[in-house]
Amino acid sequence: MLDSSYDKKQRKQRKKQGKTYQKQAVELVNGPGDGLREALPYFRASTRSNPNNAQYLNNLGVTEMRLGMFEKAKGRFLRVLNDLDPENEIAMENIEDLKKLVSEEEYVKMEPRDVNGEDLPQVRILFILFHSRVM
């Protein structure tokens, strides 16, 4: 009986800790400047505290996707869909955004630059990244 109440207390503490990490990460992402790199360890910590939380995994995946860690992001989204919630619409949308982004990235490498020396398709990549969901 002692182990059971101790385990419950530990789970409750990890859940609370995960919420705290998640809140800090979202504040960094949504705050001024580029907080993605600073938010990444907090998103990772929240998923370590709550490994079966689909929202936390989605947020970590979106952050990784925005930072160019495409394979890791894909793994997060697929874990949500395959192991936790096969009907998770946010994970499905994130997978679609990732598919567009990866194919667009290959396209960018082949495209010539415009007269100002900027890659034209890059604007589309930034648009996709900007509109990916972080909750």
C-alpha positions, -999 to +999 in steps of 0.1 A: +000+000+000+029+024+008+044+019-027+011+027-043+005+060-026+042+069-031+038+061-069+007+083-071+025+111-053+055+108-077+032+108-108+013+138-095+046+156-089+059+148-124+027+159-140+029+193-121+066+196-131+057+189-167+031+216-167+056+241-153+082+232-180+055+234-207+043+268-196+079+282-195+086+268-230+054+283-245+062+317-229+097+316-245+083+306-279+055+332-279+077+360-263+098+386-281+127+374-301+136+339-311+130+317-280+129+284-299+163+273-289+158+284-253+124+267-252+137+233-265+151+220-232+118+229-214+097+211-240+120+181-237+118+182-199+080+184-200+078+153-222+102+134-199+079+143-170+048+133-190+059+110-219+023+102-228+010+137-232+001+143-268+001+181-265+036+181-250+049+158-278+032+180-305+047+211-290+082+195-289+078+183-324+068+217-338+097+233-320+121+207-335+105+212-369+110+250-367+147+244-357+152+220-387+153+188-367+129+171-391+135+135-383+130+141-345+098+161-352+084+134-374+091+109-346+072+130-321+041+134-344+041+097-353+043+087-316+012+108-309-007+093-338+006+057-335+008+053-297-014+079-280-042+093-301-047+081-337-073+109-343-052+138-330-059+165-356-030+187-345-005+159-350-020+152-384-017+188-394+018+190-382+027+159-402+013+176-433+032+208-426+064+187-421+058+169-455+054+203-472+084+217-455+108+188-463+098+187-500+100+225-501+135+224-486+147+201-514+131+225-539+149+255-523+183+239-529+176+237-566+162+272-571+182+302-583+182+333-561+161+364-570+177+397-579+181+406-543+201+374-536+173+359-515+158+324-520+122+330-531+108+297-517+122+305-483+093+328-477+070+299-481+090+278-456+088+306-431+051+309-436+047+271-429+068+274-398+050+304-386+016+287-389+026+254-373+008+251-340+023+255-306-003+253-279 
